[in-house]
Amino acid sequence: TEPDTSAPQQTAPASSTQPDTAANRAELCKQLSSNISLLQSKQPVVTGGNGKQTVMSDNARETQLATARAQQAQYCASTGS
């Protein structure tokens, strides 16, 4: 089966972890940077699945932003961003 890529703003489940390679880290850092930009913008962020979508609350947005920044600090320290 192919991974579901229809909702790029959602984080991947732990069961789909990828090998820790330079290419995978670069892709992760690119995605984290994109997520951080989106979360920092005033644009509404829509989440959900199974046909039920909701706009992310400010509290959820702050939580996701903090998580993305922590992951970026952990995995992308050498990118100089």
C-alpha positions in Angstrom: 0.0 0.0 0.0 1.1 3.6 -0.6 1.4 6.1 2.2 -1.4 8.7 2.4 0.1 12.0 1.4 -3.2 13.9 1.1 -2.6 15.9 4.3 1.0 17.1 4.4 0.4 19.2 7.5 -0.1 16.2 9.6 2.8 14.4 11.2 3.5 10.8 10.2 2.5 8.0 12.6 5.4 6.5 14.6 4.8 3.2 12.7 6.1 4.7 9.5 9.5 5.8 10.8 12.2 6.0 8.2 15.9 5.2 8.4 18.1 8.0 9.8 19.8 9.0 6.6 21.0 12.4 5.4 18.4 12.4 2.7 15.6 11.6 5.1 16.8 14.2 7.6 16.9 16.8 4.8 13.3 15.9 3.8 12.1 16.0 7.4 13.8 19.4 7.9 12.1 20.7 4.8 8.7 19.5 6.0 9.3 20.9 9.5 10.3 24.3 8.0 7.1 24.3 5.9 4.9 23.3 8.9 6.5 26.1 11.1 5.9 28.7 8.4 2.2 27.6 8.1 1.7 27.5 11.8 3.2 31.0 12.2 1.0 32.4 9.5 -2.5 33.8 10.1 -3.8 31.2 7.6 -6.3 28.8 9.1 -4.9 25.2 9.5 -7.5 22.5 8.7 -7.0 19.1 10.4 -9.0 15.9 10.5 -9.8 12.8 8.6 -12.6 10.4 7.8 -14.5 13.2 6.1 -14.6 15.4 9.3 -12.4 18.5 9.1 -12.0 21.2 11.7 -9.9 24.4 11.9 -7.1 24.0 14.4 -7.6 26.0 17.6 -5.0 28.6 18.7 -3.9 26.3 21.6 -3.5 23.4 19.2 -1.5 25.6 16.8 0.8 26.7 19.6 1.3 23.1 20.7 2.1 21.9 17.1 4.4 24.9 16.6 6.4 24.1 19.8 6.6 20.4 18.7 7.8 21.3 15.2 10.4 23.7 16.6 11.7 21.1 19.0 12.0 18.5 16.3 13.7 21.1 14.0 16.2 21.8 16.8 16.8 18.1 17.3 17.1 16.9 13.7 18.1 20.0 11.8 20.8 21.7 13.9 23.4 21.4 11.2 21.3 23.1 8.5 22.0 26.6 9.7 18.4 27.7 9.5 
